[in-house]
Amino acid sequence: MRISIAILALLATSCANYKFWGAEEILRGSGDESVQIRTWVEDLDVEEVVGRMAEGRLTAQFSLLSTRDAPIRVQLSWVWKDTDGFILRSAQGGSGQQDLLLSPGAAKSFSFVSPSPSAIKFFGSIIPLDAQL
């Protein structure tokens, strides 16, 4: 319990400096679709954030690029929300997470397709897994 509180306190102090990316391209028109990526990792660029509606489903795509000289371990987590902002249940594919090892200078691309037509908002979050010494 104490470890969890300490980790949350450290994350909260570093959260004030997060970087935010969004896919403005899909916000044209009358839809409520959105793609947002936030990262709390220094020396990590989020590139080519795009979203597209096709056949009633939102596709969210983006790339991660580490500018460090050494590999970096991060955790990517995501949630899908409906038009009212409610997170879809996990059983419906509403959320997930993945631990990643990113090589220096090599971009890694990701593509997510909404689990249902009601999932029209994608929110991604990237946190560091390596301790900063």
Secondary structure, 3 states (H helix, E strand, C coil): CHHHHHHHHHHHHHHCCCEEEECHHHHCCCCCCEEEEEECCCCEEEEEEEEEEECCEEEEEEEEEECCCCCEEEEEEEEEECCCCCECCHHHCCEEEEEEEECECCCEEEEEECCCCCCCEEEEEEEECCCCC
